[in-house]
Amino acid sequence: MIFEFCKIRLNIMLKNIVLLSILMLSSCSTDRKVSDKVSIMLDVPVSPIKTYFKEHFDFESFIAIETTDSFLVSDIKKIVRSDDNILLLSGNRSVFLIDAHSGKLKVCIDKCGNGPGESKRIIDIAFNEELGQILLYNDFYKLLVFDLKGDFLSEVKVGEMYENVTCRRGEVLFYNKLNGYSCYPYMLKIYNLKNKTWRTVGDDIKIDFPIRSRGLQMVNSKRVWFNAPLDYKLYCFEDDTPAAHYQLDISMAKLSDDLIKKSISDPQTFFNEVSMGKIVYSLNSLRETENFLIFHSNQTGLFLFDKKENKLYVDEFLMDDIFYINSGDYYPHEGDDNSVMFLLTADRWINHPELMSGLPTEWRNKANALNIKEDDNPILFFFKEKNKLE
């Protein structure tokens, strides 16, 4: 009888072990891998054009960022537009909350140190629209949370260095873990601000390549899009899974293994060969509007993918009637607003009245009234899809 009892207990234990194993496997499977199966291959035009953007986008507005002795923007690293607010990360380690209509400063967060709410360097910023919170990710590998008054609320230990962060539907997405010259661009670490839980999605694939183009590798617009170094696919994060939706067929894109090694050992030679050969090693700065995907590469020109036509265009436009805005001025802001942003320095504004002849009369009057000076803060120009203008 004792033997039968032990046998029953053993069977129960074995069933529990099997059940536990199944649950563990099921739990691991929630960390979904990147799908690299591309649905659409895009042919890159041999010859760029100069009118496609202007045919499909119109001027929407500009925001001249207020300039004072205590409010100087050294360089813009990130911009998030949300209703009445512009959240801006400056190269001098400061974060500004700006009125999206007047350009006036509302809040400045510049707490340098290693205490609560302080940073030595701010790596990236995000905006939690649901709760009206400013999120800072710093070089102490912490996520700092502030209210719209700039008061420090809380912090979360991230524990690792990531290249970019964004916030979407109450979750913070950390993109591209860095480790020396190496990076992990196919993996997203995600923090839920409500239930304070972590999860990881994507593939733990390491890329040994240190070079980054000007721009952003991850941008939150209609959806969250990201691009990996040495990869010519356009990845989107939706349904909790990163997936490659498109791939560019770029004949000049391939880097030799020797040139990839030179990106670490001999950067000057690397850039010389890339420039002379017009080699594309990176896609970046991808924003999505209602009908288009807009993005950059490390070469000149602005890529515009028409989602309805399933066709890719490369535009090297120049707006000679609006401050000589060109494709090099494009910089991706975050926000689902069907707009495309260009950054202009103040010196482009002055001494040439003809440079604003393409603006509507109302905006020309506003521009003249601003009395912009050469050393003023940058100006943000927004263009919107023509069929979305009210």
C-alpha positions in Angstrom: 0.0 0.0 0.0 2.9 2.3 0.8 4.4 1.4 -2.6 1.1 2.4 -4.4 0.9 5.7 -2.5 4.5 6.5 -3.5 3.8 5.6 -7.1 0.8 7.9 -7.2 2.8 10.8 -5.6 5.6 10.2 -8.2 3.1 10.3 -11.1 1.6 13.6 -9.7 5.2 15.1 -9.4 6.0 14.0 -13.0 2.8 15.6 -14.3 3.6 18.8 -12.4 7.1 18.9 -13.8 5.8 18.4 -17.4 3.2 21.1 -16.8 5.8 23.5 -15.4 8.0 22.8 -18.4 5.2 23.6 -20.8 4.4 26.8 -19.0 8.1 27.9 -19.1 8.3 27.2 -22.8 5.1 29.2 -23.3 6.4 32.1 -21.3 9.6 32.2 -23.3 7.7 32.2 -26.6 6.1 35.5 -25.7 9.5 37.1 -26.4 8.7 37.1 -30.1 11.5 37.1 -32.6 12.0 39.6 -35.4 10.3 38.5 -38.6 12.7 39.2 -41.5 10.4 37.9 -44.1 9.9 41.0 -46.3 6.5 41.4 -48.0 7.6 44.1 -50.6 11.0 44.7 -52.3 11.5 48.3 -53.3 13.5 49.3 -56.4 15.5 52.4 -55.8 15.3 54.9 -58.7 18.5 55.4 -60.7 17.9 59.1 -61.1 16.5 61.3 -58.3 13.8 63.9 -58.9 13.4 67.4 -57.4 9.6 68.0 -57.3 7.9 65.0 -55.7 7.9 66.3 -52.2 6.5 69.7 -53.2 3.8 68.0 -55.3 2.5 66.1 -52.2 3.3 68.3 -49.2 2.5 71.9 -48.4 3.8 74.3 -45.8 2.0 73.9 -42.5 3.7 76.1 -39.9 6.9 77.1 -38.3 8.0 77.4 -34.7 10.7 79.9 -33.9 12.2 78.7 -30.6 12.5 81.5 -28.1 16.0 82.8 -27.5 17.2 84.3 -24.2 20.5 84.5 -22.5 19.5 81.6 -20.3 17.8 79.6 -23.0 20.2 78.7 -25.8 19.9 75.5 -27.8 23.3 74.2 -28.8 22.1 71.4 -31.0 18.9 69.5 -31.4 19.0 65.7 -30.7 15.3 64.9 -30.4 11.9 66.6 -30.8 8.5 65.2 -29.8 5.4 67.2 -30.8 2.2 66.5 -28.9 -0.8 68.8 -29.1 0.3 72.1 -27.5 3.7 70.9 -26.5 7.1 70.5 -28.1 9.6 68.4 -26.1 13.2 69.0 -27.1 16.5 67.4 -26.2 19.4 69.8 -26.8 23.0 68.8 -27.3 24.1 70.7 -24.1 22.3 68.0 -22.0 19.2 70.1 -21.4 15.6 69.1 -22.0 13.0 71.8 -22.8 9.3 71.8 -22.9 8.1 74.5 -25.4 4.8 76.0 -26.3 4.0 74.5 -29.8 2.3 77.6 -30.9 4.5 80.5 -29.7 7.8 78.8 -29.3 8.1 80.1 -25.7 9.9 78.1 -23.1 7.6 76.5 -20.5 10.0 74.2 -18.6 13.7 73.4 -18.6 15.2 70.2 -17.0 18.9 70.5 -16.6 19.9 68.8 -13.3 23.5 67.8 -13.6 24.8 65.4 -10.9 24.3 61.9 -9.6 21.5 62.5 -7.2 17.8 61.7 -7.6 16.5 63.1 -10.9 20.0 64.1 -12.0 22.1 63.1 -15.0 25.6 63.7 -16.3 24.4 63.1 -19.8 20.9 62.6 -21.2 20.9 59.9 -23.9 17.3 60.3 -25.1 13.9 61.6 -24.2 10.2 60.5 -24.7 6.8 61.8 -23.9 4.1 59.9 -22.1 0.9 61.4 -23.6 -1.4 59.3 -21.5 -0.2 60.7 -18.2 1.4 63.9 -19.4 4.9 62.9 -18.3 8.4 63.7 -19.5 10.7 60.7 -19.7 14.5 61.0 -19.6 16.9 58.2 -20.2 20.4 59.0 -18.8 24.0 57.7 -18.7 23.3 56.1 -15.3 21.1 53.6 -17.2 18.0 55.0 -15.5 14.7 56.2 -16.8 13.7 59.4 -15.0 10.0 60.5 -14.8 9.1 64.2 -14.5 5.7 66.0 -14.6 5.0 68.9 -17.0 6.2 71.4 -14.4 9.6 69.8 -14.4 9.3 68.2 -11.0 11.0 64.9 -10.5 8.6 62.0 -9.8 10.4 58.7 -9.9 13.1 56.6 -11.6 13.5 53.1 -13.0 16.7 51.2 -13.3 17.3 50.0 -16.8 20.7 48.5 -16.2 22.0 48.7 -19.8 22.9 51.3 -22.4 20.5 51.7 -25.3 20.7 54.1 -28.3 17.1 55.3 -28.4 13.8 55.3 -26.4 10.2 56.1 -27.2 6.9 55.9 -25.4 3.8 54.4 -27.0 0.5 53.5 -25.3 1.9 53.6 -21.8 5.0 51.5 -22.6 8.6 52.7 -23.0 10.5 51.0 -25.8 14.3 50.8 -25.5 16.0 50.3 -28.8 19.5 48.9 -29.8 21.5 47.8 -26.8 25.1 49.0 -27.0 28.2 47.2 -25.9 31.4 48.9 -27.0 31.6 48.9 -30.8 28.8 46.3 -30.9 25.1 46.8 -30.9 21.9 44.7 -30.9 19.6 46.5 -33.3 17.0 43.7 -33.6 16.0 43.6 -29.9 13.6 45.9 -28.0 13.4 46.0 -24.3 9.9 47.2 -23.1 8.8 48.7 -19.8 5.2 49.0 -18.9 4.7 52.2 -16.9 1.4 51.1 -15.4 2.2 47.6 -14.0 6.0 48.2 -13.8 6.9 45.0 -15.7 9.6 44.3 -18.2 9.7 42.1 -21.4 12.0 41.7 -24.3 11.1 41.1 -28.0 13.2 40.6 -31.0 16.4 38.8 -31.8 19.6 38.9 -29.8 21.8 39.4 -32.9 25.0 41.3 -32.5 26.3 43.8 -35.1 29.9 45.0 -34.9 29.7 48.4 -36.5 30.2 51.7 -34.7 29.1 54.3 -37.3 25.8 56.2 -37.0 24.3 58.7 -39.5 22.9 62.0 -38.4 19.2 61.2 -37.6 17.4 58.6 -35.6 17.4 54.8 -35.9 13.9 54.6 -34.2 11.0 57.0 -34.7 7.5 56.9 -33.3 4.9 58.4 -35.7 1.8 56.5 -36.9 3.7 53.3 -35.9 7.1 52.7 -34.4 9.7 52.2 -37.2 13.3 51.3 -36.8 16.4 50.6 -39.0 19.5 48.5 -38.3 23.0 49.4 -39.4 24.2 47.5 -42.5 20.6 46.5 -43.2 18.4 47.8 -46.0 15.1 46.7 -44.5 12.4 48.9 -42.9 11.3 47.4 -39.6 8.0 48.2 -37.9 7.0 47.3 -34.3 3.3 46.4 -34.2 1.3 43.6 -32.6 4.1 43.2 -30.1 6.4 41.9 -32.9 9.2 43.6 -34.8 8.9 42.8 -38.5 10.6 43.8 -41.8 7.8 45.3 -44.0 10.0 46.5 -46.9 13.5 46.1 -48.3 15.4 48.4 -50.6 17.3 46.9 -53.5 20.4 49.1 -53.4 23.1 47.9 -55.8 25.7 50.2 -54.2 24.8 49.4 -50.7 27.1 46.4 -49.9 30.1 47.1 -47.7 33.0 44.7 -47.9 34.1 43.0 -44.8 37.4 44.9 -45.0 35.6 48.2 -45.1 33.4 47.3 -42.2 36.6 46.6 -40.2 38.0 49.9 -41.2 35.0 51.6 -39.6 36.7 50.7 -36.3 40.4 50.7 -37.1 40.6 53.5 -39.7 37.4 55.7 -39.7 38.9 58.3 -42.0 39.6 55.8 -44.8 36.1 54.3 -44.2 34.4 57.7 -44.8 36.6 58.5 -47.8 35.7 55.3 -49.5 32.0 55.6 -48.6 32.0 59.2 -50.0 33.8 58.3 -53.2 31.8 55.2 -53.9 28.5 56.7 -52.8 28.0 53.7 -50.6 24.8 53.4 -48.5 25.5 51.8 -45.1 22.5 53.0 -43.1 18.9 53.9 -43.5 17.5 56.1 -40.7 15.0 58.7 -39.6 11.8 57.0 -40.9 8.5 58.8 -40.3 5.1 57.5 -41.4 2.3 59.8 -42.5 -1.1 58.8 -43.8 0.1 58.0 -47.3 3.9 58.0 -47.1 7.1 56.7 -45.5 9.8 59.3 -45.4 13.4 58.5 -44.5 17.1 59.2 -45.0 20.2 57.3 -45.7 23.8 58.4 -45.1 23.9 59.7 -48.6 22.0 62.8 -49.9 18.4 62.8 -50.9 15.1 62.1 -49.2 13.4 58.8 -49.7 9.6 58.9 -50.1 7.6 55.7 -50.4 4.1 56.1 -51.6 2.1 53.5 -49.7 -0.8 53.5 -52.2 1.4 53.2 -55.3 3.9 50.9 -53.6 6.6 52.9 -55.3 9.8 54.5 -54.0 11.0 58.0 -54.9 14.3 59.8 -54.1 13.9 63.6 -54.0 16.8 66.0 -53.9 14.4 69.0 -53.7 15.4 72.6 -53.0 12.8 75.1 -51.9 14.3 78.3 -53.2 11.3 80.3 -52.1 11.3 79.1 -48.5 14.7 79.6 -47.0 16.4 77.2 -49.4 15.0 74.3 -47.5 16.6 71.1 -48.8 16.6 67.4 -48.1 19.6 67.8 -45.8 17.4 69.9 -43.4 15.0 67.0 -42.8 15.0 65.8 -39.2 12.4 63.3 -37.9 10.2 64.5 -35.0 8.0 62.1 -33.1 4.2 62.4 -33.1 1.3 61.1 -35.2 0.5 64.3 -37.0 1.0 63.5 -40.7 3.8 66.2 -40.8 7.4 66.3 -41.9 9.8 68.6 -40.0 12.9 70.5 -41.2 15.5 72.2 -39.0 16.8 75.6 -40.0 19.5 77.7 -38.3 18.7 81.3 -37.7 21.4 82.6 -40.1 19.4 81.1 -43.0 16.5 83.5 -42.1 18.1 86.9 -42.1 19.2 89.4 -44.8 17.2 87.7 -47.6 13.5 88.7 -47.7 13.0 86.7 -50.9 13.7 83.5 -49.0 10.2 83.6 -47.6 8.2 84.4 -50.7 6.8 80.9 -50.8 5.1 81.3 -47.4 1.4 82.2 -47.2 0.9 85.9 -46.6 -0.2 85.4 -42.9 3.0 83.5 -42.2 5.2 86.0 -44.0 3.8 88.7 -41.7 4.5 86.6 -38.7 8.1 85.9 -39.9 8.8 89.6 -40.4 7.4 90.4 -37.0 9.8 88.0 -35.2 12.9 90.0 -36.0 15.1 86.9 -36.0 18.8 87.4 -35.4 21.7 85.4 -36.7 22.6 83.8 -33.3 19.0 83.0 -32.3 17.8 79.4 -31.6 16.8 77.1 -34.5 13.5 77.3 -36.3 11.3 74.3 -36.9 9.4 74.1 -40.2 6.6 71.7 -40.7 5.0 70.4 -43.9 1.8 68.4 -44.1 0.3 66.1 -46.7 -1.8 68.2 -49.1 -4.9 66.2 -48.8 -4.7 66.5 -45.0 -4.6 70.3 -44.8 -7.7 71.8 -43.4 
